[in-house]
Amino acid sequence: MLVFGIARGPWRRDRRQAHRDAIELDLGCYDEWGRFFLTVPAEIEVRRRAAA
């Protein structure tokens, strides 16, 4: 979880755990259809695994 480019939480392998972290920090929420949204200054950084 990044806020203005600064890490605000631990690195998570599970996106659902990253969503829970964001909710605890008041940086994200689920809408009535179950879609997850982050507030404007926040982002979840995704790192792809290198091809073997």
N, C-alpha and C positions, 0 to 999 in steps of 0.2 A: 504494500500500500504506500503510495507516494502522495504527498501533499505539497504542492509547489516545488516538486522535485526532491523533497526530503522524505526519507523513509519514516513511516509512522507506526510500523508494526513489523513483526518477524516475517521472513520469507516463508510462504506456504506453498506446498505442492498441490494442495486441494483447493480449488477455487471456492467451494462452499465455505471452507474455513476462512478464507480471505474475505468473503462477504460477511461472515459473522464478525470478524475483526472490525470491518468498516462500520457495521451497525453499532457495535459497542463504542466506537469513537464518534458516533453521530455524523458519519461521512457517507452513509448509504442507507437504502431501504428497499423493500419490495413493494411493488404496486399491487392493486387489487387483482391483477391477473398473474401474479407470481413472478414478474420480471424484476430483475435487480437493477437499481440505478445508483450511481455515485453522485455526490454533490459536485459542483463545478470545479473547485480546485483540486479534487482528488482523482487518482487513477490507480488501476491495478496493473503493475508491470508484468508482462508475460514473457517468460524465457523459454525458448524452444530447445529441445534436446538436439544435440548434434547428431547427424546421421552416422550410423556405425559402419 
